[in-house]
Amino acid sequence: MFVTSLKWRFDSDAVQATPRTQGVFGLWDEGELVYIGTTERSACLPEALGELLKLKQQGSIEASHFTWEMTITPRSWAGELLRLYFNNHGSLPRYNRGGSPIGHEPQVHRNFA
């Protein structure tokens, strides 16, 4: 799954320092992976993570760190990561489940709900 040794503090400085590229990312609440997300076609990692940082600042989600990976196929890679997570844990990460405060889940996430 994600390279867990390279977690970044989920704050505005770290988010803005991520590369302006397509990719997948994970949000972590300390040691628990709580969300697997992707960039949309028109957005890069800083924009996608910035939207979620706003939810954290509003108190809608809890996340302490994030990880990211560059990929030219973010939706298919996120789907594979979600499948692996589901197979290992028997459920999806907290914010990939139905009723999540993260309302713009990629279609691939709904395949596991």
C-alpha positions as CSV (number, residue, x, y, z in Angstrom):
1,M,0.0,0.0,0.0
2,F,1.3,3.5,0.7
3,V,4.8,4.1,1.9
4,T,4.0,4.6,5.6
5,S,7.4,5.7,6.6
6,L,7.0,8.9,4.5
7,K,4.0,10.4,6.3
8,W,3.7,14.2,6.2
9,R,2.0,16.3,8.9
10,F,-1.5,17.3,7.5
11,D,-1.1,21.0,7.5
12,S,-1.1,23.8,5.0
13,D,2.7,24.0,4.6
14,A,3.1,20.3,3.9
15,V,0.1,20.3,1.5
16,Q,1.5,23.2,-0.5
17,A,4.9,21.5,-0.7
18,T,3.5,18.4,-2.5
19,P,4.2,18.3,-6.2
20,R,1.7,19.7,-8.7
21,T,0.9,16.4,-10.3
22,Q,-1.8,13.7,-10.5
23,G,-1.8,11.0,-7.9
24,V,-3.4,9.1,-5.1
25,F,-3.2,10.0,-1.4
26,G,-4.0,8.6,2.0
27,L,-5.1,10.4,5.0
28,W,-4.0,9.0,8.4
29,D,-5.4,9.6,11.9
30,E,-2.1,8.8,13.7
31,G,-1.5,5.1,12.7
32,E,-4.8,4.4,11.1
33,L,-5.4,4.9,7.4
34,V,-8.8,6.8,7.3
35,Y,-9.1,7.7,3.6
36,I,-7.8,6.8,0.2
37,G,-8.4,9.5,-2.4
38,T,-7.4,10.6,-5.9
39,T,-6.8,13.8,-7.8
40,E,-9.5,14.8,-10.3
41,R,-8.4,15.4,-14.0
42,S,-8.3,19.2,-13.5
43,A,-6.6,19.2,-10.0
44,C,-3.2,18.3,-8.6
45,L,-2.3,16.9,-5.3
46,P,-2.1,20.3,-3.4
47,E,-5.6,21.2,-4.6
48,A,-7.1,17.9,-3.7
49,L,-5.4,17.8,-0.3
50,G,-6.2,21.4,0.3
51,E,-10.0,20.7,0.0
52,L,-9.7,18.0,2.6
53,L,-7.6,20.2,4.9
54,K,-10.5,22.6,4.9
55,L,-12.7,19.8,6.2
56,K,-10.2,19.1,8.9
57,Q,-10.0,22.7,9.9
58,Q,-13.9,22.8,10.1
59,G,-13.8,19.8,12.4
60,S,-15.6,17.5,9.9
61,I,-12.8,15.0,9.6
62,E,-9.9,13.9,11.8
63,A,-6.5,13.4,10.1
64,S,-3.0,14.0,11.4
65,H,-0.9,13.0,8.4
66,F,-1.0,12.2,4.7
67,T,0.9,10.2,2.2
68,W,0.9,10.5,-1.6
69,E,2.0,8.7,-4.7
70,M,2.3,10.1,-8.3
71,T,0.5,8.1,-10.9
72,I,-0.9,8.7,-14.4
73,T,-3.8,6.5,-13.6
74,P,-5.0,7.7,-10.1
75,R,-8.5,6.2,-10.3
76,S,-7.5,2.7,-11.2
77,W,-4.6,2.8,-8.7
78,A,-6.9,4.0,-5.9
79,G,-9.3,1.2,-6.8
80,E,-6.6,-1.3,-6.4
81,L,-5.5,0.2,-3.1
82,L,-9.1,0.2,-1.8
83,R,-9.4,-3.5,-2.9
84,L,-6.3,-4.4,-1.0
85,Y,-7.3,-2.5,2.1
86,F,-10.8,-4.1,2.0
87,N,-9.2,-7.6,1.6
88,N,-6.9,-7.0,4.5
89,H,-9.3,-5.3,6.9
90,G,-12.8,-6.4,5.9
91,S,-14.1,-2.9,5.5
92,L,-13.1,0.4,3.8
93,P,-11.2,3.2,5.5
94,R,-13.4,5.4,7.7
95,Y,-14.0,8.2,5.2
96,N,-14.4,5.9,2.2
97,R,-17.5,4.4,3.7
98,G,-21.0,5.5,2.9
99,G,-22.2,8.6,4.8
100,S,-18.7,10.0,5.0
101,P,-18.2,13.8,5.4
102,I,-16.0,13.6,2.3
103,G,-18.8,14.0,-0.2
104,H,-16.8,13.9,-3.5
105,E,-15.7,10.3,-3.4
106,P,-14.5,9.0,-6.7
107,Q,-16.8,6.5,-8.3
108,V,-14.3,3.7,-7.7
109,H,-14.9,3.9,-4.0
110,R,-18.6,3.1,-4.3
111,N,-17.8,-0.3,-5.7
112,F,-16.8,-1.4,-2.2
113,A,-19.5,0.1,-0.1
